[in-house]
Amino acid sequence: MEHTDIAIVGAGLAGSLCAGMLGKKGVSHVLIDPREAYPDEFRCEKFNHQQIELLEETGLAKNVLSDLMPVKDVWMARFGRLVRKQHYPHYGFSYHQAVNAVRRHHVNQDNFKLGSVQSITCSGQEHIIETSDGTEISAKLVVLATGANAALQKQLGMSQEMLSERHCLAIGFDLEPETDFEFDTMTYWPESASGKMSYLTFFRTNTGWRANLFGYWNLKDPQIANLKSDPFRCLVSLMPNLEKITGRFSVTGKLRVRPINLYQWNANQVDGVVALGDAWSSSCPGAGTGTTKAMNDALLISKTFIPRWLEHGPMNADTLSEFYNAPRKLEIDTESIDEAYKLRHITLSKSLYWQAQRWARFLYHGMRGKLASG
Ligand SMILES: Cc1cc2nc3c(=O)[nH]c(=O)nc-3n(C[C@H](O)[C@H](O)[C@H](O)COP(=O)(O)OP(=O)(O)OC[C@H]3O[C@@H](n4cnc5c(N)ncnc54)[C@H](O)[C@@H]3O)c2cc1C
């Protein structure tokens, strides 16, 4: 049986960053995933400035960001008009490009094991991982970075708290403008609160134009069928003035529609296993906080806690709770949940308070835009 200090299960963003940082520190580890390369799946497609800073803090940003599309001009628009133009660095990409860039540049292939982990069992101070082909690996600590796949948490007897079932929908699609857009990225706010949409965002990637639409429809809502059958017409019916700022465009390729649950696993239970990123808690894609959480978790665990636990041990549930209770983790995780509910209220609530918030956001950015343009 192979022995290692740290077994990371799942080579998405959180797991791959963790492996890259542990590799730099010379910590013995393996990274296990059933797929040689991360496939083209719809997840986070933009890094904002906070996420870029976190990636830089990992020490792995340089080679990764150079594989993604940098964008500077950020437009905010409503009613077919530019409300504010901001300049700050941003990156557009397909999620698999970002994860595979981390894997390619920073994960040592000798530490990568191809396989799907089926079970984790505790044996004294060691934890035995078994993959689908019967391979066994023993580790002092197992880092669960398995995203939304709940199978291992269930096998370990962890319990999940469902915070908001079917919280929102995230929709992604490629598009081709008839005449190239003037902006690099644009966020378009809904023109009224009746359409259940939070916002639509367009951005450049290395492979062309991409858009994400976030809202609170259920999958059976006629709006979803309309979007699938005639996306441009449906978008214009949701945002009658959109075309004034974008011109005509066609939606190319498949519309990807993902319903999102907000959940969090309970932390108190298992010796020798710690969960990161979506394997710990999910986020609202419209709030754009999922990769912030995943990077923050990977940073904290790799740079602070794993070195400390390897030196002082023991890696029981009590010791591991230091990570879940770290002020920096609590702050980022709490903000992620707060932003998820805030976006939902600001989009859907008919109360005077939230209507005022909607208008305040519009007026605030409008004023800043006017001041900036002199
Ligand atoms: C549609 C959508 C849009 C989003 N948009 C945004 C956004 O705009 N901004 C933002 O910040 N966040 C966004 N998010 C959230 C963000 O993408 C996630 O929070 C983040 O990618 C989670 O990374 P992760 O590494 O935890 O999980 P993942 O990237 O899902 O990685 C999990 C890995 O675990 C592996 N795995 C699973 N089970 C096993 C097993 N048994 N054995 C071995 N390996 C296993 C999988 O193969 C995979 O490689 C979005 C999410 C979705 C779904």
The ligand as a Tripos MOL2 file, in Angstrom:
@<TRIPOS>MOLECULE
LIG
   53    58     1     0     0
SMALL
NO_CHARGES

@<TRIPOS>ATOM
      1 C1        -23.0260   26.9820  -12.9720 C.3       1 LIG1
      2 C2        -22.0790   27.5420  -11.9550 C.ar      1 LIG1
      3 C3        -21.5930   28.8220  -12.1100 C.ar      1 LIG1
      4 C4        -20.7070   29.3460  -11.1570 C.ar      1 LIG1
      5 N1        -20.2610   30.6320  -11.2990 N.ar      1 LIG1
      6 C5        -19.4040   31.1330  -10.3720 C.ar      1 LIG1
      7 C6        -18.9010   32.4740  -10.5080 C.ar      1 LIG1
      8 O1        -19.2410   33.2070  -11.4460 O.2       1 LIG1
      9 N2        -18.0080   32.9240   -9.5730 N.ar      1 LIG1
     10 C7        -17.6050   32.1250   -8.5340 C.ar      1 LIG1
     11 O2        -16.7680   32.5550   -7.7390 O.2       1 LIG1
     12 N3        -18.0840   30.8560   -8.3840 N.ar      1 LIG1
     13 C8        -18.9560   30.3560   -9.2650 C.ar      1 LIG1
     14 N4        -19.4200   29.0740   -9.1170 N.ar      1 LIG1
     15 C9        -18.9400   28.2580   -7.9780 C.3       1 LIG1
     16 C10       -17.5500   27.6790   -8.2390 C.3       1 LIG1
     17 O3        -17.4640   27.1940   -9.5760 O.3       1 LIG1
     18 C11       -17.2820   26.5520   -7.2520 C.3       1 LIG1
     19 O4        -17.4980   27.0250   -5.9390 O.3       1 LIG1
     20 C12       -15.8490   26.0390   -7.3390 C.3       1 LIG1
     21 O5        -15.5570   25.7230   -8.6700 O.3       1 LIG1
     22 C13       -15.6870   24.8090   -6.4430 C.3       1 LIG1
     23 O6        -14.4300   24.2080   -6.6770 O.3       1 LIG1
     24 P1        -14.0980   22.8190   -5.9810 P.3       1 LIG1
     25 O7        -12.6720   22.5330   -6.2680 O.co2     1 LIG1
     26 O8        -14.5750   22.8190   -4.5930 O.co2     1 LIG1
     27 O9        -15.0170   21.7260   -6.7320 O.3       1 LIG1
     28 P2        -14.9420   21.1790   -8.2350 P.3       1 LIG1
     29 O10       -14.2680   22.1170   -9.1420 O.co2     1 LIG1
     30 O11       -16.3450   20.7340   -8.5510 O.co2     1 LIG1
     31 O12       -13.9940   19.8950   -8.1570 O.3       1 LIG1
     32 C14       -14.3940   18.6800   -7.5950 C.3       1 LIG1
     33 C15       -13.4450   17.6060   -8.1180 C.3       1 LIG1
     34 O13       -13.6330   16.4130   -7.3320 O.3       1 LIG1
     35 C16       -13.5700   15.2860   -8.1850 C.3       1 LIG1
     36 N5        -14.2560   14.1850   -7.4930 N.ar      1 LIG1
     37 C17       -15.5670   14.1110   -7.1510 C.ar      1 LIG1
     38 N6        -15.8090   12.9420   -6.5300 N.ar      1 LIG1
     39 C18       -14.6230   12.2780   -6.4680 C.ar      1 LIG1
     40 C19       -14.2240   11.0040   -5.9280 C.ar      1 LIG1
     41 N7        -15.1000   10.1840   -5.3140 N.pl3     1 LIG1
     42 N8        -12.9310   10.6150   -6.0390 N.ar      1 LIG1
     43 C20       -12.0050   11.4460   -6.6280 C.ar      1 LIG1
     44 N9        -12.3390   12.6540   -7.1540 N.ar      1 LIG1
     45 C21       -13.6200   13.0490   -7.0630 C.ar      1 LIG1
     46 C22       -14.2360   15.7550   -9.4700 C.3       1 LIG1
     47 O14       -13.8450   14.9300  -10.5730 O.3       1 LIG1
     48 C23       -13.7030   17.1990   -9.5700 C.3       1 LIG1
     49 O15       -12.4940   17.2340  -10.3020 O.3       1 LIG1
     50 C24       -20.3070   28.5500  -10.0470 C.ar      1 LIG1
     51 C25       -20.8060   27.2470   -9.8990 C.ar      1 LIG1
     52 C26       -21.6830   26.7400  -10.8480 C.ar      1 LIG1
     53 C27       -22.1970   25.3220  -10.6770 C.3       1 LIG1
@<TRIPOS>BOND
     1     1     2 1
     2     2     3 ar
     3     2    52 ar
     4     3     4 ar
     5     4     5 ar
     6     4    50 ar
     7     5     6 ar
     8     6     7 ar
     9     6    13 1
    10     7     8 2
    11     7     9 ar
    12     9    10 ar
    13    10    11 2
    14    10    12 ar
    15    12    13 ar
    16    13    14 ar
    17    14    15 1
    18    14    50 ar
    19    15    16 1
    20    16    17 1
    21    16    18 1
    22    18    19 1
    23    18    20 1
    24    20    21 1
    25    20    22 1
    26    22    23 1
    27    23    24 1
    28    24    25 2
    29    24    26 1
    30    24    27 1
    31    27    28 1
    32    28    29 2
    33    28    30 1
    34    28    31 1
    35    31    32 1
    36    32    33 1
    37    33    34 1
    38    33    48 1
    39    34    35 1
    40    35    36 1
    41    35    46 1
    42    36    37 ar
    43    36    45 ar
    44    37    38 ar
    45    38    39 ar
    46    39    40 ar
    47    39    45 ar
    48    40    41 1
    49    40    42 ar
    50    42    43 ar
    51    43    44 ar
    52    44    45 ar
    53    46    47 1
    54    46    48 1
    55    48    49 1
    56    50    51 ar
    57    51    52 ar
    58    52    53 1
@<TRIPOS>SUBSTRUCTURE
     1 LIG1         1 GROUP 0 **** ****
